[in-house]
Amino acid sequence: MAHFAELDENNKVLQVVVACNQDIANNGGELSEQAANHFATVCPLSINGIKWVQTSYNNNFRKKYARIGDTYDSIKDKFISSQPYPSWSLDNDDNWKAPIPYPEDEQKYVWNETNQSWDLQPIS
């Protein structure tokens, strides 16, 4: 099955829906603007939606499978995850990185935004 992400005017993902592969193949094929436009006739945009962009459930194209809140970068032609914390920044591969590297031991940690540190994950 093909998947499409609905984008708002800021290229934020509003929703992701499934489309019929044959319908896509018959209307321009994978990753085509024609298929995206045709999909809009099958599944109308929501009130805040401005366009559909195909996404890959298996991460085969456009970096990653789109999720609600992600952003589509039309210049790089990929979906970028939403920023997990205000202090984190994108690296050269458009992955979010903490200002301090994750510890390289066998422990599990959680990011503490207030202290800008990795804290040991509480044992439950």
VMD Tcl script that draws the C-alpha trace (Angstrom):
set ca {
  {0.00 0.00 0.00}
  {1.11 3.54 -0.72}
  {1.04 6.19 2.01}
  {0.51 9.93 1.75}
  {1.17 12.68 4.28}
  {-1.13 15.68 4.32}
  {0.79 18.94 4.77}
  {-0.30 22.34 6.05}
  {0.99 25.74 4.82}
  {4.16 25.29 6.95}
  {4.84 21.79 5.55}
  {3.88 20.20 8.87}
  {2.34 16.73 8.64}
  {-1.31 16.77 9.67}
  {-2.14 13.12 8.98}
  {-0.90 10.08 7.06}
  {-3.28 7.88 5.10}
  {-3.11 4.75 2.97}
  {-3.73 4.68 -0.78}
  {-4.21 1.86 -3.25}
  {-0.96 0.97 -5.05}
  {-2.79 0.31 -8.32}
  {-4.48 3.69 -8.13}
  {-1.06 5.34 -7.76}
  {0.45 3.27 -10.58}
  {-2.42 4.23 -12.90}
  {-2.01 7.94 -12.17}
  {1.64 8.82 -12.60}
  {3.32 6.23 -10.41}
  {5.37 6.33 -7.23}
  {6.57 9.75 -6.07}
  {4.89 11.60 -8.92}
  {3.10 14.92 -8.52}
  {0.36 13.50 -10.74}
  {-0.29 10.65 -8.28}
  {-0.37 13.09 -5.35}
  {-2.84 15.33 -7.19}
  {-5.00 12.35 -8.11}
  {-4.93 11.17 -4.51}
  {-6.43 14.53 -3.49}
  {-9.49 13.67 -5.60}
  {-9.84 10.31 -3.84}
  {-9.09 11.63 -0.35}
  {-9.88 15.36 -0.12}
  {-7.60 17.55 1.97}
  {-8.72 18.58 5.44}
  {-9.55 22.20 6.22}
  {-5.87 23.02 7.04}
  {-4.31 20.79 4.40}
  {-2.76 22.22 1.25}
  {-1.19 19.15 -0.41}
  {-0.43 15.45 -0.23}
  {3.16 14.11 -0.40}
  {3.93 10.42 -0.66}
  {5.86 8.84 2.21}
  {7.48 5.42 2.59}
  {6.30 3.07 5.33}
  {9.62 1.19 4.92}
  {11.74 4.38 4.87}
  {12.76 3.67 1.26}
  {12.52 7.31 0.20}
  {12.20 10.81 1.68}
  {14.38 9.78 4.66}
  {11.63 8.42 6.89}
  {7.99 7.53 7.21}
  {6.08 10.73 7.93}
  {4.43 11.11 11.31}
  {2.02 13.75 12.57}
  {4.05 16.80 13.58}
  {6.99 16.03 11.30}
  {8.05 18.59 8.69}
  {8.51 18.02 4.98}
  {11.60 19.79 3.61}
  {10.78 20.34 -0.07}
  {14.35 21.42 -0.93}
  {15.86 18.22 0.48}
  {12.76 16.19 -0.47}
  {12.54 14.47 2.90}
  {10.56 14.30 6.10}
  {12.26 15.50 9.28}
  {11.11 14.47 12.74}
  {9.75 17.11 15.07}
  {12.32 18.63 17.42}
  {12.30 16.55 20.63}
  {13.74 19.29 22.89}
  {14.47 23.00 22.38}
  {18.21 22.52 22.96}
  {18.61 19.84 20.29}
  {19.83 20.68 16.79}
  {19.88 18.94 13.43}
  {23.09 17.28 12.29}
  {24.27 16.99 8.67}
  {21.95 13.99 8.13}
  {18.92 15.87 9.53}
  {18.81 13.82 12.72}
  {18.19 15.60 16.02}
  {21.18 15.58 18.37}
  {21.46 16.60 22.00}
  {24.06 19.25 22.89}
  {25.87 16.54 24.88}
  {26.51 13.09 23.33}
  {24.65 10.10 24.69}
  {26.82 8.21 27.23}
  {28.64 5.21 25.79}
  {28.13 2.69 28.58}
  {25.57 -0.06 29.11}
  {23.18 2.13 31.13}
  {19.93 3.60 29.82}
  {19.50 7.36 29.98}
  {16.82 9.98 29.45}
  {17.43 13.56 28.40}
  {16.98 16.20 31.12}
  {16.25 19.45 29.30}
  {16.33 21.55 32.46}
  {19.86 20.48 33.42}
  {21.02 19.82 29.85}
  {22.21 16.36 30.84}
  {21.63 12.66 30.36}
  {20.13 11.20 33.54}
  {19.97 7.52 34.36}
  {16.58 6.14 33.42}
  {14.65 5.19 36.54}
  {14.18 1.46 37.01}
  {10.52 0.51 37.09}
}
mol new
graphics top color blue
foreach p $ca { graphics top sphere $p radius 0.5 }
foreach p [lrange $ca 0 end-1] q [lrange $ca 1 end] { graphics top cylinder $p $q radius 0.2 }
display resetview
